[in-house]
Structures are given as structure tokens and as C-alpha cells.
Amino acid sequence: MVRTLLKSALREIRQSLGRYLAILAIIALGVGFFSGLRLCQPAMMATGIDYVTQYKLFDFQLMSTLGYTEEDVAAFAALDGVSGAWGSVYTDFLMEAGDEEVVITARALTEGVNDPELAAGRMPEAANECLGDARYFTEEDLGTQVAVSPNNDEDTLDLLAYDSYTLVGLMHSPYYLNYERGTSSIGSGSVTGFVYIPLDGFDFDAYYEVYLSIDNAADAYSEEYEAQIDSLKSQVEDLTEERAQLRYTTLYDDAMAEIQDGEQ
């Protein structure tokens, strides 16, 4: 019975060999695609993990409208399970680009977290130098000025310590893991690119945000990493609320003291 079925199958294959080979090729192609998709996810995850580990992407990003002081940063750095804390500032500004103005995000260089991947040029050595987005600026732009438009609002002009910054290098940033650069409330509403400036290139009284890194972090995307984040989250939130209240009290007392001095 088995031999009869085998002979019949072979006879049918010989009689329609082209159709058989076509079906065989389609099955092989499907198996190839399926195997590739199964292998693609872990390969992409491994590449992403290596990248964010090498360039030290933050684990927590804390933001406050009241700002953070050096004491706040030290308090977060002292939390159990936190390996480091860094204060930073940022702003969107209008950059003069020929006859038009484009929206650029300026961020502070923070050594030890969100490290830049230098694509061309060199690192800034002075407060009025900067690194530029390698997807927007080109090597031909190196040595030119990133000009801050006078049409920016007063707060932005006050925050940026210089009217222009010399572009000395091109970079990729772990902060921007895709092609999108975000939206903005100024200009066209869409951010065109970014620049990274030394902290001395900003004129600020308080940090706008704080980055945290955790001790012995597991691989990103893993269950162990999610557990580490969850275990620290409540401590970070509690301390954030505590420091915000302290910052509010300090600002309120200073303002009241000024008012009383003025009344006297």
C-alpha cells in the first residue's frame, strides 16, 4: 500500500514537475522569511542593548518646572541602587539657516551619561563650541557658526550664553534613537535637529532635568531590568516630591524676603 502511494506521488510529480518545483520554492521562501523574522528580534535587541550600554543612556529622566539644584542632584545620587545623577538643561531655539530659521534643540553635554557618538570633528573645548546632529549638519559645516536668531524669546536668549556657537563636531546621540527629533512650541512646530553644548555655554540658575543611572543595570528590555526600574521608581518619586516641596519653599521664602525688603 505504501509503495503504491509512493509510486503514485512520484508519477504525479513527474507529470507536473514545474508546478511541484514552484510550490517547493514558495514553501522554502516562507520558511526562510519565518526563520529570518525569528532571528531578527533578538539580533536587533542585542544591537540596541550594546549601543545604549556603550553610550550610557539614562535609566531615569526627572523633570521639574521649579528646577533642580546641586543639592537635589546630590540627594538623588545618594539613593540606594543609583550609581550616578547628572543635572542638565535644554531649550528649543530658532537658528539662522541662510534666509530662513529652523528649530534646533540645544542640550547640555553631560559626561558620564548620554555620551555622544562622535561621527566627525572633535569634542568641544570651549563654552562657545558645540556638537551638531550628524543627520542635519554635514562635514562641510564644521567650523561654521550655529547662529542664535534674535527672534527667539527673552528667556531663550538669556539661557544661551552666546549669540552663536562654533560647530566643531558631528555626533549621534543615544537620546535620539530614531529619525524623529520631536516637536516644539516655536517656529514650524517641528524640531529639525539638535546641538550639544558644554554646561558653561548656558547661563542658568537651576537644572531643568536630572538623569539617573542605576547600579549593575541588567540588559535593557529584559524582565530583570524592568524589575530594577520598578523597585526604584517609588523611591525616586518620593524624593522628587520631597525636593520639589523644598525647592518651592525656598523660592517662596526668597520672594517674600524681597517683597518685605521692598516694602521697608
C-alpha atoms as a printed R data frame, in Angstrom:
    type eleno elety resid chain resno      x      y       z
1   ATOM     1    CA   MET     A     1  0.000  0.000   0.000
2   ATOM     2    CA   VAL     A     2  2.788  2.410   0.937
3   ATOM     3    CA   ARG     A     3  4.761  1.518  -2.199
4   ATOM     4    CA   THR     A     4  1.706  2.127  -4.334
5   ATOM     5    CA   LEU     A     5  1.129  5.563  -2.826
6   ATOM     6    CA   LEU     A     6  4.820  6.435  -3.258
7   ATOM     7    CA   LYS     A     7  4.749  5.398  -6.922
8   ATOM     8    CA   SER     A     8  1.595  7.418  -7.466
9   ATOM     9    CA   ALA     A     9  3.127 10.500  -5.847
10  ATOM    10    CA   LEU     A    10  6.306 10.215  -7.895
11  ATOM    11    CA   ARG     A    11  4.283  9.786 -11.073
12  ATOM    12    CA   GLU     A    12  2.288 12.966 -10.309
13  ATOM    13    CA   ILE     A    13  5.490 14.887  -9.573
14  ATOM    14    CA   ARG     A    14  6.993 13.779 -12.919
15  ATOM    15    CA   GLN     A    15  3.854 14.755 -14.776
16  ATOM    16    CA   SER     A    16  3.710 18.262 -13.218
17  ATOM    17    CA   LEU     A    17  7.331 18.906 -12.297
18  ATOM    18    CA   GLY     A    18  7.115 22.680 -12.886
19  ATOM    19    CA   ARG     A    19  4.182 23.121 -10.510
20  ATOM    20    CA   TYR     A    20  5.876 20.926  -7.892
21  ATOM    21    CA   LEU     A    21  9.097 22.947  -8.031
22  ATOM    22    CA   ALA     A    22  7.140 26.214  -7.807
23  ATOM    23    CA   ILE     A    23  5.287 25.015  -4.681
24  ATOM    24    CA   LEU     A    24  8.570 23.785  -3.209
25  ATOM    25    CA   ALA     A    25 10.187 27.193  -3.842
26  ATOM    26    CA   ILE     A    26  7.254 29.028  -2.222
27  ATOM    27    CA   ILE     A    27  7.478 26.802   0.871
28  ATOM    28    CA   ALA     A    28 11.254 27.311   1.077
29  ATOM    29    CA   LEU     A    29 10.818 31.078   0.737
30  ATOM    30    CA   GLY     A    30  8.214 31.119   3.524
31  ATOM    31    CA   VAL     A    31 10.441 29.069   5.814
32  ATOM    32    CA   GLY     A    32 13.326 31.451   5.080
33  ATOM    33    CA   PHE     A    33 11.244 34.521   5.907
34  ATOM    34    CA   PHE     A    34  9.921 32.923   9.095
35  ATOM    35    CA   SER     A    35 13.425 31.948  10.244
36  ATOM    36    CA   GLY     A    36 14.698 35.459   9.480
37  ATOM    37    CA   LEU     A    37 11.905 37.078  11.461
38  ATOM    38    CA   ARG     A    38 12.504 34.774  14.404
39  ATOM    39    CA   LEU     A    39 16.200 35.685  14.426
40  ATOM    40    CA   CYS     A    40 15.654 39.392  13.676
41  ATOM    41    CA   GLN     A    41 14.159 40.382  17.046
42  ATOM    42    CA   PRO     A    42 16.926 39.027  19.317
43  ATOM    43    CA   ALA     A    43 19.596 40.374  16.933
44  ATOM    44    CA   MET     A    44 18.048 43.851  16.913
45  ATOM    45    CA   MET     A    45 17.623 43.787  20.698
46  ATOM    46    CA   ALA     A    46 21.246 42.746  21.201
47  ATOM    47    CA   THR     A    47 22.421 45.589  18.946
48  ATOM    48    CA   GLY     A    48 20.243 48.094  20.813
49  ATOM    49    CA   ILE     A    49 21.436 46.869  24.211
50  ATOM    50    CA   ASP     A    50 25.085 47.153  23.157
51  ATOM    51    CA   TYR     A    51 24.500 50.704  21.871
52  ATOM    52    CA   VAL     A    52 22.677 52.118  24.900
53  ATOM    53    CA   THR     A    53 25.173 50.423  27.232
54  ATOM    54    CA   GLN     A    54 28.220 51.738  25.384
55  ATOM    55    CA   TYR     A    55 26.916 55.318  25.241
56  ATOM    56    CA   LYS     A    56 25.306 55.217  28.706
57  ATOM    57    CA   LEU     A    57 21.696 56.101  28.030
58  ATOM    58    CA   PHE     A    58 19.953 57.273  31.211
59  ATOM    59    CA   ASP     A    59 17.670 54.997  33.217
60  ATOM    60    CA   PHE     A    60 15.531 57.784  34.734
61  ATOM    61    CA   GLN     A    61 14.856 61.284  33.421
62  ATOM    62    CA   LEU     A    62 13.434 63.639  36.056
63  ATOM    63    CA   MET     A    63 11.933 66.974  35.015
64  ATOM    64    CA   SER     A    64 10.606 69.877  37.082
65  ATOM    65    CA   THR     A    65  9.156 73.300  36.314
66  ATOM    66    CA   LEU     A    66 10.770 74.564  39.543
67  ATOM    67    CA   GLY     A    67 14.228 73.367  38.530
68  ATOM    68    CA   TYR     A    68 16.829 71.325  40.407
69  ATOM    69    CA   THR     A    69 19.810 72.489  42.458
70  ATOM    70    CA   GLU     A    70 23.181 70.851  43.037
71  ATOM    71    CA   GLU     A    71 21.830 69.680  46.394
72  ATOM    72    CA   ASP     A    72 18.924 67.988  44.627
73  ATOM    73    CA   VAL     A    73 21.294 66.185  42.267
74  ATOM    74    CA   ALA     A    74 23.407 65.021  45.219
75  ATOM    75    CA   ALA     A    75 20.298 63.757  47.009
76  ATOM    76    CA   PHE     A    76 19.276 61.639  44.008
77  ATOM    77    CA   ALA     A    77 22.836 60.325  43.623
78  ATOM    78    CA   ALA     A    78 22.725 59.129  47.243
79  ATOM    79    CA   LEU     A    79 19.689 56.878  46.694
80  ATOM    80    CA   ASP     A    80 20.305 53.157  47.182
81  ATOM    81    CA   GLY     A    81 20.556 51.500  43.807
82  ATOM    82    CA   VAL     A    82 21.546 54.690  41.962
83  ATOM    83    CA   SER     A    83 25.078 54.805  40.579
84  ATOM    84    CA   GLY     A    84 25.046 58.429  39.426
85  ATOM    85    CA   ALA     A    85 22.965 61.575  38.914
86  ATOM    86    CA   TRP     A    86 23.570 64.420  36.454
87  ATOM    87    CA   GLY     A    87 21.847 67.791  36.198
88  ATOM    88    CA   SER     A    88 21.213 69.160  32.728
89  ATOM    89    CA   VAL     A    89 19.491 71.971  30.824
90  ATOM    90    CA   TYR     A    90 17.952 72.204  27.370
91  ATOM    91    CA   THR     A    91 15.957 74.557  25.182
92  ATOM    92    CA   ASP     A    92 14.495 74.824  21.702
93  ATOM    93    CA   PHE     A    93 15.703 77.849  19.768
94  ATOM    94    CA   LEU     A    94 15.456 79.384  16.310
95  ATOM    95    CA   MET     A    95 18.695 79.021  14.345
96  ATOM    96    CA   GLU     A    96 19.515 81.216  11.396
97  ATOM    97    CA   ALA     A    97 19.980 78.991   8.343
98  ATOM    98    CA   GLY     A    98 20.537 81.208   5.331
99  ATOM    99    CA   ASP     A    99 17.363 83.116   4.565
100 ATOM   100    CA   GLU     A   100 15.221 81.025   6.900
101 ATOM   101    CA   GLU     A   101 15.039 79.980  10.531
102 ATOM   102    CA   VAL     A   102 14.845 76.378  11.725
103 ATOM   103    CA   VAL     A   103 14.070 74.957  15.155
104 ATOM   104    CA   ILE     A   104 17.039 73.329  16.894
105 ATOM   105    CA   THR     A   105 17.153 71.710  20.343
106 ATOM   106    CA   ALA     A   106 20.183 72.640  22.437
107 ATOM   107    CA   ARG     A   107 21.145 70.149  25.150
108 ATOM   108    CA   ALA     A   108 23.960 70.164  27.678
109 ATOM   109    CA   LEU     A   109 26.869 67.768  27.390
110 ATOM   110    CA   THR     A   110 26.801 65.558  30.481
111 ATOM   111    CA   GLU     A   111 29.949 63.486  30.907
112 ATOM   112    CA   GLY     A   112 29.074 60.021  32.132
113 ATOM   113    CA   VAL     A   113 25.537 59.780  30.765
114 ATOM   114    CA   ASN     A   114 24.068 60.090  27.252
115 ATOM   115    CA   ASP     A   115 27.596 60.129  25.857
116 ATOM   116    CA   PRO     A   116 27.892 61.369  22.251
117 ATOM   117    CA   GLU     A   117 28.987 59.079  19.436
118 ATOM   118    CA   LEU     A   118 31.401 61.318  17.549
119 ATOM   119    CA   ALA     A   119 30.930 60.943  13.787
120 ATOM   120    CA   ALA     A   120 33.314 63.679  12.607
121 ATOM   121    CA   GLY     A   121 35.387 66.541  14.007
122 ATOM   122    CA   ARG     A   122 36.254 66.793  17.699
123 ATOM   123    CA   MET     A   123 34.700 67.354  21.105
124 ATOM   124    CA   PRO     A   124 34.056 70.954  22.290
125 ATOM   125    CA   GLU     A   125 36.921 72.509  24.228
126 ATOM   126    CA   ALA     A   126 35.331 75.909  24.919
127 ATOM   127    CA   ALA     A   127 31.939 77.058  26.163
128 ATOM   128    CA   ASN     A   128 31.063 78.627  22.797
129 ATOM   129    CA   GLU     A   129 31.648 75.407  20.831
130 ATOM   130    CA   CYS     A   130 29.135 72.661  20.130
131 ATOM   131    CA   LEU     A   131 28.478 69.285  18.562
132 ATOM   132    CA   GLY     A   132 25.796 69.024  15.878
133 ATOM   133    CA   ASP     A   133 23.283 66.432  14.774
134 ATOM   134    CA   ALA     A   134 25.039 64.274  12.156
135 ATOM   135    CA   ARG     A   135 21.712 63.772  10.378
136 ATOM   136    CA   TYR     A   136 21.249 67.500   9.814
137 ATOM   137    CA   PHE     A   137 24.711 69.083   9.701
138 ATOM   138    CA   THR     A   138 27.435 67.907   7.315
139 ATOM   139    CA   GLU     A   139 31.219 67.847   7.488
140 ATOM   140    CA   GLU     A   140 31.224 70.962   5.292
141 ATOM   141    CA   ASP     A   141 29.513 72.782   8.195
142 ATOM   142    CA   LEU     A   142 32.397 72.094  10.590
143 ATOM   143    CA   GLY     A   143 33.985 75.352  11.692
144 ATOM   144    CA   THR     A   144 30.896 77.407  10.854
145 ATOM   145    CA   GLN     A   145 28.694 79.262  13.333
146 ATOM   146    CA   VAL     A   146 25.407 77.996  14.727
147 ATOM   147    CA   ALA     A   147 23.753 81.405  14.925
148 ATOM   148    CA   VAL     A   148 21.018 82.048  17.510
149 ATOM   149    CA   SER     A   149 18.285 84.148  15.912
150 ATOM   150    CA   PRO     A   150 17.406 87.420  17.680
151 ATOM   151    CA   ASN     A   151 13.759 86.449  17.115
152 ATOM   152    CA   ASN     A   152 13.951 83.982  19.999
153 ATOM   153    CA   ASP     A   153 12.108 84.976  23.175
154 ATOM   154    CA   GLU     A   154 13.942 86.671  26.027
155 ATOM   155    CA   ASP     A   155 14.108 83.564  28.227
156 ATOM   156    CA   THR     A   156 15.796 81.568  25.472
157 ATOM   157    CA   LEU     A   157 18.288 84.343  24.702
158 ATOM   158    CA   ASP     A   158 19.094 84.615  28.409
159 ATOM   159    CA   LEU     A   159 19.615 80.859  28.759
160 ATOM   160    CA   LEU     A   160 22.022 80.624  25.817
161 ATOM   161    CA   ALA     A   161 25.215 82.350  26.949
162 ATOM   162    CA   TYR     A   162 26.378 83.192  23.419
163 ATOM   163    CA   ASP     A   163 24.826 84.594  20.236
164 ATOM   164    CA   SER     A   164 26.491 81.841  18.216
165 ATOM   165    CA   TYR     A   165 28.402 78.612  18.751
166 ATOM   166    CA   THR     A   166 31.193 77.168  16.618
167 ATOM   167    CA   LEU     A   167 30.325 73.733  15.235
168 ATOM   168    CA   VAL     A   168 33.397 71.582  15.929
169 ATOM   169    CA   GLY     A   169 31.994 68.064  15.626
170 ATOM   170    CA   LEU     A   170 29.154 65.895  14.365
171 ATOM   171    CA   MET     A   171 27.531 63.322  16.603
172 ATOM   172    CA   HIS     A   172 24.859 60.707  17.095
173 ATOM   173    CA   SER     A   173 23.133 60.675  20.477
174 ATOM   174    CA   PRO     A   174 21.569 57.751  22.369
175 ATOM   175    CA   TYR     A   175 18.897 60.272  23.418
176 ATOM   176    CA   TYR     A   176 17.669 60.235  19.810
177 ATOM   177    CA   LEU     A   177 17.344 56.573  18.882
178 ATOM   178    CA   ASN     A   178 15.213 57.176  15.779
179 ATOM   179    CA   TYR     A   179 14.929 59.728  12.975
180 ATOM   180    CA   GLU     A   180 12.366 61.918  14.752
181 ATOM   181    CA   ARG     A   181 13.669 64.987  16.581
182 ATOM   182    CA   GLY     A   182 10.430 65.906  18.347
183 ATOM   183    CA   THR     A   183  8.011 68.810  18.264
184 ATOM   184    CA   SER     A   184  8.301 72.347  19.569
185 ATOM   185    CA   SER     A   185  6.101 75.263  20.553
186 ATOM   186    CA   ILE     A   186  8.158 77.662  18.425
187 ATOM   187    CA   GLY     A   187  8.741 78.139  14.703
188 ATOM   188    CA   SER     A   188  7.219 75.497  12.454
189 ATOM   189    CA   GLY     A   189  6.453 73.289  15.436
190 ATOM   190    CA   SER     A   190  8.855 70.587  14.268
191 ATOM   191    CA   VAL     A   191 12.430 70.219  15.533
192 ATOM   192    CA   THR     A   192 14.914 69.968  12.663
193 ATOM   193    CA   GLY     A   193 17.998 68.827  14.578
194 ATOM   194    CA   PHE     A   194 19.964 69.220  17.794
195 ATOM   195    CA   VAL     A   195 23.226 70.583  19.142
196 ATOM   196    CA   TYR     A   196 25.084 69.607  22.313
197 ATOM   197    CA   ILE     A   197 26.763 72.452  24.208
198 ATOM   198    CA   PRO     A   198 29.000 72.353  27.332
199 ATOM   199    CA   LEU     A   199 27.190 73.361  30.527
200 ATOM   200    CA   ASP     A   200 29.287 76.548  30.601
201 ATOM   201    CA   GLY     A   201 27.648 77.506  27.328
202 ATOM   202    CA   PHE     A   202 24.355 78.001  29.178
203 ATOM   203    CA   ASP     A   203 23.509 80.740  31.677
204 ATOM   204    CA   PHE     A   204 21.136 79.155  34.202
205 ATOM   205    CA   ASP     A   205 20.247 79.259  37.880
206 ATOM   206    CA   ALA     A   206 18.859 75.731  38.165
207 ATOM   207    CA   TYR     A   207 18.931 72.498  36.209
208 ATOM   208    CA   TYR     A   208 15.866 71.708  34.105
209 ATOM   209    CA   GLU     A   209 16.227 67.939  34.385
210 ATOM   210    CA   VAL     A   210 18.186 65.228  36.177
211 ATOM   211    CA   TYR     A   211 19.369 61.951  34.662
212 ATOM   212    CA   LEU     A   212 19.845 58.866  36.834
213 ATOM   213    CA   SER     A   213 21.762 55.651  36.183
214 ATOM   214    CA   ILE     A   214 21.149 52.552  38.268
215 ATOM   215    CA   ASP     A   215 23.698 50.199  39.841
216 ATOM   216    CA   ASN     A   216 24.538 47.000  37.957
217 ATOM   217    CA   ALA     A   217 21.726 47.508  35.466
218 ATOM   218    CA   ALA     A   218 20.512 44.368  33.719
219 ATOM   219    CA   ASP     A   219 20.119 44.320  29.935
220 ATOM   220    CA   ALA     A   220 17.524 46.747  28.639
221 ATOM   221    CA   TYR     A   221 14.184 45.192  27.607
222 ATOM   222    CA   SER     A   222 14.730 42.281  29.994
223 ATOM   223    CA   GLU     A   223 12.406 41.343  32.856
224 ATOM   224    CA   GLU     A   224 15.292 41.825  35.284
225 ATOM   225    CA   TYR     A   225 15.764 45.402  34.100
226 ATOM   226    CA   GLU     A   226 12.044 46.157  34.436
227 ATOM   227    CA   ALA     A   227 12.156 44.767  37.978
228 ATOM   228    CA   GLN     A   228 15.102 47.043  38.836
229 ATOM   229    CA   ILE     A   229 13.248 50.076  37.493
230 ATOM   230    CA   ASP     A   230 10.057 49.176  39.371
231 ATOM   231    CA   SER     A   231 11.927 48.689  42.643
232 ATOM   232    CA   LEU     A   232 13.498 52.161  42.398
233 ATOM   233    CA   LYS     A   233 10.523 54.024  40.988
234 ATOM   234    CA   SER     A   234  8.724 54.644  44.272
235 ATOM   235    CA   GLN     A   235 11.919 55.918  45.967
236 ATOM   236    CA   VAL     A   236 12.623 58.268  43.074
237 ATOM   237    CA   GLU     A   237  9.050 59.577  43.033
238 ATOM   238    CA   ASP     A   238  9.025 60.165  46.797
239 ATOM   239    CA   LEU     A   239 12.344 62.016  46.726
240 ATOM   240    CA   THR     A   240 11.234 64.045  43.683
241 ATOM   241    CA   GLU     A   241  8.158 65.223  45.577
242 ATOM   242    CA   GLU     A   242 10.213 65.979  48.678
243 ATOM   243    CA   ARG     A   243 12.827 68.004  46.780
244 ATOM   244    CA   ALA     A   244 10.141 69.843  44.805
245 ATOM   245    CA   GLN     A   245  8.443 70.947  48.010
246 ATOM   246    CA   LEU     A   246 11.775 72.082  49.432
247 ATOM   247    CA   ARG     A   247 12.551 73.998  46.230
248 ATOM   248    CA   TYR     A   248  9.113 75.645  46.317
249 ATOM   249    CA   THR     A   249  9.573 76.687  49.941
250 ATOM   250    CA   THR     A   250 12.999 78.152  49.185
251 ATOM   251    CA   LEU     A   251 11.731 80.142  46.199
252 ATOM   252    CA   TYR     A   252  8.685 81.330  48.159
253 ATOM   253    CA   ASP     A   253 10.764 82.473  51.145
254 ATOM   254    CA   ASP     A   254 13.216 84.295  48.869
255 ATOM   255    CA   ALA     A   255 10.379 86.058  47.066
256 ATOM   256    CA   MET     A   256  8.716 87.071  50.333
257 ATOM   257    CA   ALA     A   257 12.023 88.401  51.651
258 ATOM   258    CA   GLU     A   258 12.388 90.579  48.542
259 ATOM   259    CA   ILE     A   259  8.840 91.865  48.954
260 ATOM   260    CA   GLN     A   260  9.435 92.731  52.616
261 ATOM   261    CA   ASP     A   261 12.697 94.493  51.730
262 ATOM   262    CA   GLY     A   262 10.852 96.490  49.078
263 ATOM   263    CA   GLU     A   263  8.077 97.446  51.492
264 ATOM   264    CA   GLN     A   264 10.605 98.604  54.067
